Amino acid sequence: MKTIAYYVTDSGFGHITRSAAIISHIIENSDYNVILASNKIQNDHAKIELRKYEKRVSFINVETDANSKFIENSHQVDLEGTAENIRVYTSKLEDLIEYQYNLLKGMEIVMVITDISILGIMVAKKLRVKVVGISNYTWYNRFKNFGIENDLIEIYRTWYNQLDMLYRFELSDDMSGIDCPKEDVGLVCRDVSQMSSGDFKKLYWPAVYLSVGQVEKKKEKFKIDFPSGTVFATGTIEVEGNVHVVKLPSRLSHTQDYIAASSFALIKGGWSSVAECLILDVPFGILDEDDTEDQELVEKLFSNNYAFRTTEEELRKFHIKDMNIKAVSVNRPHYTNDANNIAQKMLRVIN
């Protein structure tokens, strides 16, 4: 059976959720099967997202990226730790490529897609098939911006430049130095269950979606004054005060349904969460921190007034009326879900 191999970086859950959205449209628009390659945690999440297509999607558990290291309980990058992660991962690449090649060489692989792991590019070149990338950033540019020494990251630039096409999402970071063919595409969001989001609105409206990443791991509780309202709190967030709280598991597969059912969202500022808020037309605030991975995206959102700024201090003790004033002041640009269009562009690369 003709198959597409889809490599996804194992850095955070935004990459796997947006990849699942695109994969679902690849399957709907073609006869190809898909092999999804990422680490086990990401794949287990994707199995839930793609359960409807379980007969046509298979999985390979593999380490797909070096990943950034962060200072504990923050989104600030640990420069030395990140550099060491890169050294260790790149030293493994030769063995990883050989193992992946041996798994795939007997299959009828027609193309490789990568978001945005260079392992996928390397495997595609060894298989002698076309390879396309899709992302809102490259690890080369991101590591360079962190200040990682060029000798350590040149391997990323070299391999990204061998992509047959790089699709750049809307609101992408700068990708200077990457000279492969590029094409701009839109935003991607997982499909919302109108039944679920409608039920959530009936049960919990008004509601706020609260998901702030590593900051939630600090022991101090969020004190929220939100009479007669609900907070959808992800992960390990602890909330107290005059408010009803619905705790969402950190590995919940349909967070988009809760975002769609919210008056506004308070988020860390990762690209996929931002895309879901914009597509679903839900106003949102972003935790404003210095030296985060997503700083380029966050500043772009603030400069366009697409999101309002909030601080950890404000989040840990806020009154809903104050937040509502901020939420209603942001611009509400009209974005649609581009997942189907992107999937069809990718399929045309094969022919």
Solvent accessible surface area in square Angstrom, and as a share of the most:
residue,aa,sasa,rsa
1,M,136,0.61
2,K,97,0.41
3,T,9,0.05
4,I,0,0.00
5,A,1,0.01
6,Y,0,0.00
7,Y,1,0.00
8,V,0,0.00
9,T,0,0.00
10,D,13,0.07
11,S,21,0.14
12,G,45,0.44
13,F,51,0.21
14,G,28,0.27
15,H,15,0.07
16,I,0,0.00
17,T,12,0.07
18,R,9,0.03
19,S,0,0.00
20,A,4,0.03
21,A,8,0.07
22,I,1,0.00
23,I,0,0.00
24,S,21,0.13
25,H,40,0.18
26,I,0,0.00
27,I,5,0.03
28,E,101,0.45
29,N,62,0.32
30,S,23,0.15
31,D,115,0.60
32,Y,36,0.14
33,N,36,0.18
34,V,0,0.00
35,I,9,0.05
36,L,0,0.00
37,A,0,0.00
38,S,0,0.00
39,N,40,0.20
40,K,122,0.52
41,I,94,0.48
42,Q,6,0.02
43,N,1,0.00
44,D,54,0.28
45,H,10,0.04
46,A,0,0.00
47,K,95,0.40
48,I,78,0.40
49,E,38,0.17
50,L,4,0.02
51,R,151,0.55
52,K,159,0.67
53,Y,33,0.13
54,E,126,0.56
55,K,191,0.81
56,R,70,0.26
57,V,10,0.06
58,S,56,0.36
59,F,52,0.22
60,I,21,0.11
61,N,84,0.43
62,V,13,0.07
63,E,70,0.31
64,T,0,0.00
65,D,2,0.01
66,A,11,0.08
67,N,37,0.19
68,S,13,0.08
69,K,101,0.43
70,F,69,0.29
71,I,90,0.46
72,E,147,0.66
73,N,43,0.22
74,S,18,0.12
75,H,13,0.06
76,Q,65,0.29
77,V,25,0.14
78,D,41,0.21
79,L,80,0.40
80,E,146,0.65
81,G,13,0.12
82,T,0,0.00
83,A,13,0.10
84,E,86,0.39
85,N,47,0.24
86,I,0,0.00
87,R,106,0.39
88,V,67,0.39
89,Y,3,0.01
90,T,32,0.19
91,S,89,0.57
92,K,78,0.33
93,L,6,0.03
94,E,142,0.64
95,D,109,0.57
96,L,29,0.14
97,I,29,0.15
98,E,82,0.37
99,Y,130,0.49
100,Q,0,0.00
101,Y,56,0.21
102,N,75,0.38
103,L,68,0.34
104,L,1,0.00
105,K,116,0.49
106,G,76,0.73
107,M,92,0.41
108,E,88,0.40
109,I,16,0.08
110,V,30,0.17
111,M,0,0.00
112,V,0,0.00
113,I,0,0.00
114,T,0,0.00
115,D,1,0.00
116,I,0,0.00
117,S,0,0.00
118,I,0,0.00
119,L,0,0.00
120,G,0,0.00
121,I,0,0.00
122,M,9,0.04
123,V,0,0.00
124,A,0,0.00
125,K,73,0.31
126,K,85,0.36
127,L,30,0.15
128,R,222,0.81
129,V,32,0.19
130,K,94,0.40
131,V,0,0.00
132,V,0,0.00
133,G,0,0.00
134,I,0,0.00
135,S,0,0.00
136,N,3,0.01
137,Y,7,0.03
138,T,0,0.00
139,W,1,0.00
140,Y,11,0.04
141,N,8,0.04
142,R,14,0.05
143,F,1,0.00
144,K,108,0.46
145,N,107,0.55
146,F,42,0.17
147,G,52,0.50
148,I,12,0.06
149,E,100,0.45
150,N,77,0.40
151,D,130,0.67
152,L,29,0.14
153,I,1,0.00
154,E,51,0.23
155,I,53,0.27
156,Y,0,0.00
157,R,72,0.26
158,T,61,0.35
159,W,57,0.20
160,Y,0,0.00
161,N,43,0.22
162,Q,69,0.31
163,L,5,0.02
164,D,57,0.30
165,M,42,0.19
166,L,0,0.00
167,Y,5,0.02
168,R,69,0.25
169,F,4,0.02
170,E,68,0.30
171,L,20,0.10
172,S,18,0.12
173,D,15,0.08
174,D,77,0.40
175,M,9,0.04
176,S,67,0.43
177,G,31,0.30
178,I,2,0.01
179,D,113,0.59
180,C,7,0.04
181,P,75,0.47
182,K,63,0.27
183,E,59,0.27
184,D,93,0.48
185,V,10,0.06
186,G,19,0.18
187,L,1,0.01
188,V,2,0.01
189,C,5,0.03
190,R,19,0.07
191,D,102,0.53
192,V,27,0.16
193,S,47,0.31
194,Q,139,0.62
195,M,156,0.69
196,S,34,0.22
197,S,8,0.05
198,G,26,0.25
199,D,63,0.32
200,F,30,0.12
201,K,89,0.38
202,K,175,0.74
203,L,126,0.63
204,Y,52,0.20
205,W,130,0.46
206,P,48,0.30
207,A,0,0.00
208,V,1,0.00
209,Y,11,0.04
210,L,0,0.00
211,S,28,0.18
212,V,0,0.00
213,G,25,0.24
214,Q,62,0.27
215,V,1,0.01
216,E,21,0.09
217,K,112,0.47
218,K,76,0.32
219,K,201,0.85
220,E,108,0.48
221,K,91,0.38
222,F,1,0.01
223,K,96,0.41
224,I,3,0.01
225,D,47,0.24
226,F,10,0.04
227,P,62,0.39
228,S,111,0.72
229,G,2,0.02
230,T,6,0.03
231,V,1,0.00
232,F,0,0.00
233,A,0,0.00
234,T,13,0.08
235,G,14,0.14
236,T,81,0.47
237,I,0,0.00
238,E,86,0.39
239,V,24,0.14
240,E,68,0.31
241,G,55,0.53
242,N,90,0.46
243,V,27,0.15
244,H,96,0.43
245,V,41,0.24
246,V,27,0.16
247,K,92,0.39
248,L,5,0.03
249,P,86,0.54
250,S,72,0.47
251,R,120,0.44
252,L,32,0.16
253,S,14,0.09
254,H,60,0.27
255,T,24,0.14
256,Q,11,0.05
257,D,5,0.02
258,Y,22,0.09
259,I,2,0.01
260,A,20,0.16
261,A,1,0.00
262,S,7,0.04
263,S,31,0.20
264,F,2,0.01
265,A,0,0.00
266,L,1,0.00
267,I,2,0.01
268,K,71,0.30
269,G,1,0.00
270,G,17,0.16
271,W,10,0.03
272,S,14,0.09
273,S,42,0.27
274,V,1,0.00
275,A,0,0.00
276,E,9,0.04
277,C,1,0.00
278,L,10,0.05
279,I,29,0.15
280,L,44,0.22
281,D,74,0.39
282,V,10,0.06
283,P,13,0.08
284,F,3,0.01
285,G,0,0.00
286,I,0,0.00
287,L,7,0.03
288,D,44,0.23
289,E,32,0.15
290,D,101,0.52
291,D,104,0.54
292,T,20,0.12
293,E,27,0.12
294,D,18,0.09
295,Q,45,0.20
296,E,61,0.27
297,L,0,0.00
298,V,7,0.04
299,E,72,0.32
300,K,63,0.27
301,L,0,0.00
302,F,23,0.10
303,S,94,0.61
304,N,63,0.32
305,N,57,0.29
306,Y,40,0.15
307,A,3,0.02
308,F,14,0.06
309,R,113,0.41
310,T,1,0.00
311,T,60,0.35
312,E,47,0.21
313,E,147,0.66
314,E,62,0.28
315,L,0,0.00
316,R,14,0.05
317,K,153,0.65
318,F,14,0.06
319,H,66,0.29
320,I,13,0.07
321,K,141,0.60
322,D,88,0.45
323,M,4,0.02
324,N,59,0.30
325,I,118,0.60
326,K,62,0.26
327,A,3,0.03
328,V,118,0.68
329,S,69,0.44
330,V,11,0.06
331,N,75,0.39
332,R,127,0.46
333,P,30,0.19
334,H,165,0.74
335,Y,42,0.16
336,T,91,0.53
337,N,54,0.28
338,D,26,0.14
339,A,1,0.01
340,N,59,0.30
341,N,64,0.33
342,I,0,0.00
343,A,0,0.00
344,Q,62,0.28
345,K,40,0.17
346,M,0,0.00
347,L,19,0.09
348,R,140,0.51
349,V,29,0.17
350,I,36,0.18
351,N,147,0.75
